[in-house]
């Protein structure tokens, strides 16, 4: 999960309004345009688990069942993978009751301020959070089930593959000046930014840089 920059409202949403239309009125053509906008905003990755968006759906961060007035609100829409065991489908079909105000909204808050991914593929609340922010971190992990076993194994595999591909990265980081380390890290992370699970890789590299 990472911070996302939301662009301007897609024109395909402009003709739909709560009270006049429902989600079934949203045409297939307009849904395709909306999916294109979300795919681009999220760099082809699920907004929550950062898996590749191969089979996915348009996700309402605040569910239509409880917040119908936000059905066509751009800020409430994300692309989520269709995995039934975590992310958007799990949140609204299998998860526990939740308060959406206690979830990290990746376009309004930076998940890096709340969450820490570690080499075994799990994610945990960062240390030193206020009680309110710790609650948001815990709720986000639980409601989206971000520590689901298969998901953690995929993250760990991506991290392991990166470290096997770059066996000398720790030595390079330790022997570099602060300026060179920053430049190297930026260039290195750019290589992995386009693949799945870039945030766990970024967090592991940050931890290595601090050694």
C-alpha positions, -999 to 999 in steps of 0.1 A, spaced: 0 0 0 14 34 -10 4 70 -14 -15 77 -47 -19 110 -65 -54 113 -78 -58 132 -111 -87 153 -121 -122 138 -122 -126 116 -154 -153 130 -177 -171 97 -177 -183 104 -141 -197 138 -149 -232 127 -161 -239 105 -130 -254 117 -98 -266 100 -66 -304 102 -64 -307 102 -102 -287 72 -111 -274 39 -95 -244 19 -102 -262 -3 -127 -269 28 -148 -232 33 -153 -226 22 -189 -200 -4 -199 -182 23 -220 -179 47 -191 -168 19 -168 -140 11 -192 -129 47 -192 -130 48 -154 -110 16 -152 -84 32 -175 -81 62 -152 -78 40 -121 -52 17 -138 -31 47 -147 -34 63 -112 -24 31 -95 4 22 -120 -13 -11 -128 -14 -23 -92 -41 -30 -67 -46 1 -44 -43 -20 -13 -20 -51 -18 0 -38 -48 -5 -70 -68 -8 -66 -105 -42 -57 -117 -50 -87 -140 -85 -94 -129 -99 -66 -108 -130 -45 -101 -138 -9 -94 -138 -6 -56 -158 18 -34 -136 27 -5 -167 36 15 -191 9 5 -222 17 -16 -243 -2 8 -235 22 36 -226 53 17 -247 54 -15 -242 91 -18 -206 84 -27 -214 59 -55 -201 82 -82 -176 102 -61 -141 101 -77 -123 103 -44 -141 72 -32 -131 49 -61 -101 27 -65 -91 -4 -85 -89 -35 -63 -78 -71 -71 -106 -97 -72 -88 -120 -47 -116 -130 -23 -93 -134 7 -80 -99 10 -85 -63 -3 -117 -48 -15 -139 -79 -19 -128 -92 14 -134 -59 31 -171 -57 22 -181 -94 18 -161 -113 45 -145 -88 68 -156 -77 102 -177 -46 106 -155 -15 103 -155 23 104 -141 36 71 -129 67 90 -104 44 107 -89 31 74 -59 46 57 -71 63 25 -41 61 1 -50 94 -17 -55 114 15 -28 99 38 6 84 31 5 48 42 43 50 48 35 71 79 15 42 93 27 9 80 61 -9 78 67 -39 55 94 -63 67 115 -90 48 92 -119 58 64 -103 37 43 -92 66 32 -56 74 29 -40 108 21 -7 124 51 16 126 66 22 160 59 55 178 25 61 163 -1 79 183 -29 57 197 -53 71 169 -28 64 141 -19 30 156 -56 21 155 -58 32 118 -28 10 110 -42 -20 128 -77 -16 112 -63 -12 77 -42 -44 81 -72 -63 94 -100 -50 73 -81 -54 40 -64 -86 55 -30 -74 44 -13 -102 63 -31 -130 45 -7 -159 42 -5 -162 4 -1 -124 0 27 -124 26 44 -152 7 42 -133 -26 57 -102 -9 85 -123 7 92 -139 -27 96 -105 -44 119 -93 -17 139 -126 -18 142 -124 -56 154 -88 -54 181 -97 -29 192 -127 -49 194 -105 -80 214 -78 -62 236 -98 -37 260 -69 -33 235 -42 -25 242 -41 13 280 -37 6 273 -10 -19 250 9 5 275 6 34 305 17 13 287 47 -4 287 83 8 254 97 20 250 115 -14 259 85 -35 237 62 -14 207 85 -19 213 86 -57 219 48 -59 188 41 -39 166 63 -60 179 47 -92 176 12 -78 140 17 -66 130 31 -100 139 -3 -114 114 -20 -92 87 7 -91 69 -8 -121 65 -43 -107 42 -58 -81 48 -50 -44 72 -20 -47 65 -7 -12 79 -38 6 111 -36 -16 113 2 -8 110 -4 30 136 -32 30 161 -10 10 154 18 35 162 -5 64 194 -17 47 204 19 41 201 26 79 224 -2 89 
